[in-house]
């Protein structure tokens, strides 16, 4: 992962985007402090999907149907 200062990133923006589209990650800093991270779009989608799956798994552990059938709940939801 390469690091670029804000001014340098502005100057070479199109080159940085091309590198990111090829799979690289780039950190942009302001006065030496990281302020942004450029990552390929597909990678962030994978992170979102993984987080959603983890959320569903944890939800499933804490919530039960208590004897009700899922099809009955779906039908009940359609009535509203």
Beta strands, then each sheet from edge to edge (+ up, - down):
strand 1: 2-5
strand 2: 26-30
strand 3: 33-38
sheet 1: 1+ 2+ 3-
end
